[in-house]
Amino acid sequence: MAYQNSPYGGYGGPGGFATGMAQAGPPPGADPQLWSWFAAVDTDRSGAITAIELERALINGDWTPFDLDTVKLLMGMFDVDRSGTIGFNEFCGLWKYIKDWQNVFRYFDRDRSGTIDRNELRDALSRFGYNLSPPLIKLIQVKYASNVASNYGPAPGITFDRFVRACVVIKQLSGAFQNLDTDNDGWVQISYDQFMQTVLSLP
């Protein structure tokens, strides 16, 4: 599933799975190509993928490894049976999810820099239905930037892995707020305990 080998005119692509040696023998009815990628990630041949194996397999378009917090987020989303690992069927869902996000990332990375800048982030979130204020956009951009911002030059962009995480977190935060905003007036009054439970339950 590595897209780094595909020609993008100097553009490394958003990222995805690195290639590796695969074991033979897909289960009956399984997509042979998906099984090949799964087996390549399952380096200990246990039949399931751990967080460490997933972290080693996922790379950004600039060949940097995925952020560990993003890996944990993906594990939590697709480890349906809560085994602590990803089986083949769960992996199929994860593969499609990352593939879909790659297409989203390519669409909004209009300057083909391999990262999402503040304007591209604003456009992406607006398209998703989140019309956030400029200060909030700036806060998100700084929080999820791949490098520490300096006082000189443009702010660093957001790599593919952090972009996925930022969008998922914003979606879940917005959903949590909507659940608390029972009269839909854009305001909530909650206790400290409710606030902490809401925040700590999010990735």
Salt bridges, closest charged atoms under 4 A:
ASP67 OD1 - ARG162 NH2 3.22
ASP67 OD2 - ARG165 NH1 2.83
ASP69 OD2 - ARG165 NH2 3.93
ASP100 OD2 - LYS96 NZ 2.89
ASP123 OD2 - ARG110 NH1 3.28
ASP123 OD1 - ARG122 NH2 3.17
